[in-house]
Amino acid sequence: MSYFKENCKQTNSNQSIGICDDPPPSERPAYLDTSEENEWITEIENPEEKEVTFYAIDNCIKIIKPNTEDDKESTCDGVFIVEKDLTFVELKDRNSKRWLKKAREQIENTHRLFKNNKDLESFEKIDALVSNKQRPQANVGNMNHIQQFKDNTGLTLRVQRKIKI
């Protein structure tokens, strides 16, 4: 199974690109946007206007846990690709206490699924991004989750609202 489905794909090369996700209980996948900045959960700063390809995963690809009939895997919202770099993305718009732990676990699980399916072999750099619209700055309390993510996956986890490519 490939997680890079054409019907879940969007591309854009604007200098500023937002990634949005409708609030729960939406069944719409995360998506790219260039006009409604107040809806953006994260922003990709793209000064060189490189092509950014975004693949929605959650609410776009139904991944069922093995040995079950309808127990859905917990996945992150999507991935974006620029050249040979892939970034897992989880979007939050919450002020609750355990939002980062949940986001980290969703990305870890999605990374495991991609890795088991050999969907990561062609990328030179792989990392992860968690954005929370209500908590835009990473703080010292997040360092434990960032280190745990590194220990579990070998990847870097960034907790921020803007990412420059």
C-alpha positions in Angstrom: 0.0 0.0 0.0 1.3 3.4 -0.9 0.5 6.4 1.3 1.1 8.8 -1.6 -2.4 8.8 -3.1 -3.1 11.1 -6.0 -6.5 12.0 -4.7 -4.9 13.1 -1.4 -2.3 15.3 -3.1 -1.9 19.1 -3.5 1.0 21.1 -4.8 1.9 24.8 -4.5 4.9 27.0 -5.0 3.8 30.3 -3.5 6.1 32.1 -1.2 3.7 31.6 1.7 1.6 28.5 2.0 -0.7 27.6 4.9 -1.7 24.1 6.0 -5.2 24.0 7.4 -7.3 21.4 9.2 -11.0 21.9 10.0 -11.9 21.5 13.7 -13.3 18.1 14.9 -15.5 16.3 14.1 -14.6 17.2 10.5 -14.0 14.3 8.1 -12.3 16.6 5.6 -8.6 16.0 5.1 -6.0 18.7 5.9 -5.3 20.9 2.9 -3.0 23.7 1.6 -4.3 27.3 1.4 -2.8 30.5 0.1 -5.5 33.1 0.8 -7.3 32.6 4.2 -4.3 33.2 6.6 -6.6 33.3 9.7 -7.4 29.6 9.0 -3.8 28.5 8.8 -2.5 26.2 11.6 1.0 26.3 10.2 2.8 28.4 7.6 5.4 27.2 5.1 7.7 30.1 4.2 8.9 29.4 0.7 11.0 32.4 -0.5 12.5 30.4 -3.4 9.1 29.3 -4.6 10.0 25.6 -4.6 7.3 23.2 -5.4 5.7 21.9 -2.1 3.7 18.7 -2.4 1.3 17.9 0.4 -0.3 14.5 0.9 -3.2 14.4 3.4 -3.3 11.1 5.4 -5.8 11.5 8.2 -9.4 11.5 6.7 -8.0 10.7 3.3 -6.4 7.3 3.6 -8.2 4.7 5.7 -5.6 2.5 7.4 -7.1 -0.3 9.4 -5.1 -2.0 12.2 -4.0 -5.6 11.5 -6.3 -8.3 12.7 -9.3 -5.9 13.0 -12.2 -5.1 10.7 -12.7 -1.5 11.4 -10.2 -0.2 14.0 -8.6 2.7 12.3 -4.9 3.5 12.9 -4.1 6.9 14.5 -2.2 8.9 11.9 -0.9 12.4 11.5 -2.6 14.9 9.3 -0.2 14.5 6.4 3.2 14.9 4.9 4.8 17.6 2.8 7.6 17.0 0.4 10.1 19.5 -1.0 12.6 18.0 -3.4 14.0 15.0 -1.5 12.9 16.1 1.9 9.8 14.8 3.7 8.1 16.3 6.8 5.4 14.6 8.8 2.8 17.1 9.9 0.3 17.1 12.8 -1.9 20.1 13.2 -3.6 21.1 16.4 -5.9 24.0 17.4 -6.1 23.2 21.1 -5.3 24.6 24.5 -5.5 21.3 26.4 -2.6 19.9 28.4 -1.8 16.6 26.5 -2.0 17.9 22.9 1.8 17.5 22.2 1.9 13.9 23.6 -1.0 12.9 21.3 0.5 14.7 18.3 3.9 13.0 18.9 2.3 9.6 19.1 0.3 10.2 15.9 3.5 11.1 14.0 5.4 8.2 15.5 2.7 5.7 14.4 2.5 7.2 10.9 6.3 7.1 10.6 6.2 3.4 11.6 3.5 2.7 9.0 5.5 4.4 6.3 8.8 2.7 7.3 7.2 -0.7 7.4 5.8 -0.1 3.9 9.2 1.2 2.6 7.7 4.5 1.6 10.7 6.5 3.1 13.6 5.0 1.2 13.8 7.6 -1.6 14.1 10.6 0.8 17.3 12.3 1.8 15.9 14.1 4.9 12.9 13.1 7.0 11.7 15.1 10.0 8.4 16.1 11.7 6.5 19.2 12.5 3.8 19.7 15.1 1.9 23.0 15.0 -0.7 24.2 17.5 -2.5 27.4 16.5 -3.2 28.2 20.2 0.3 27.4 21.4 2.6 28.7 18.7 5.9 28.7 20.6 7.9 25.6 21.6 8.9 25.8 25.3 11.2 24.0 27.7 8.3 21.6 28.7 8.2 20.3 25.2 11.9 19.2 25.3 10.9 15.8 26.9 8.6 15.0 24.0 11.1 16.2 21.4 13.8 13.9 22.9 11.4 11.0 23.3 10.4 11.4 19.6 14.1 11.4 18.6 14.8 8.3 20.8 11.8 6.4 19.3 12.2 7.4 15.6 15.7 8.8 15.1 14.0 11.9 13.6 13.9 15.6 14.6 10.5 16.9 15.9 9.9 20.6 15.6 7.1 22.3 17.5 6.4 25.6 15.8 3.9 27.4 13.7 6.2 28.6 10.9 8.7 26.5 8.9 11.1 28.0 6.3 12.2 25.8 3.4 
